[in-house]
């Protein structure tokens, strides 16, 4: 039996959350394991697992809600900016689309991505870009 989706439980009012935005298509609430205080998660009420699964009719409103949350963390919490991110499958702790809005302040200790960096060998960047363009066309 599949484990129930914790975000669907929050949306349904079956699990507690500190809700900061409650709209017909979306809900935003504080992350229970925040990077910094005020770390917000924006989720669609409809269960979709990843950003590519988000129905087209919800895309603009989802981004608009994310913009409002990014503004709110600055105004309400005195943050200088924010980090906004979405994981798709890999590193996605809950398999329900969620966008993170993390308040940021210069010198807060967050050092960007902790990912190893690499370089392109001769011709690899052009080849990679071409493959992406072909799929997007």
PEHUZI-V744485 format. One record per helix or strand of 3 or more residues. SS is the DSSP state (A for helix, B for strand). FROM is the first residue (numbers start at 1). TO is the last residue. Records with the same first field share a line. If there is no record, write none. Layout:
# PEHUZI-V744485
SS->FROM-TO, FROM-TO
This chain:
# PEHUZI-V744485
A->6-11, 51-53, 56-77, 124-136
B->19-22, 26-30, 40-44, 81-86, 98-104
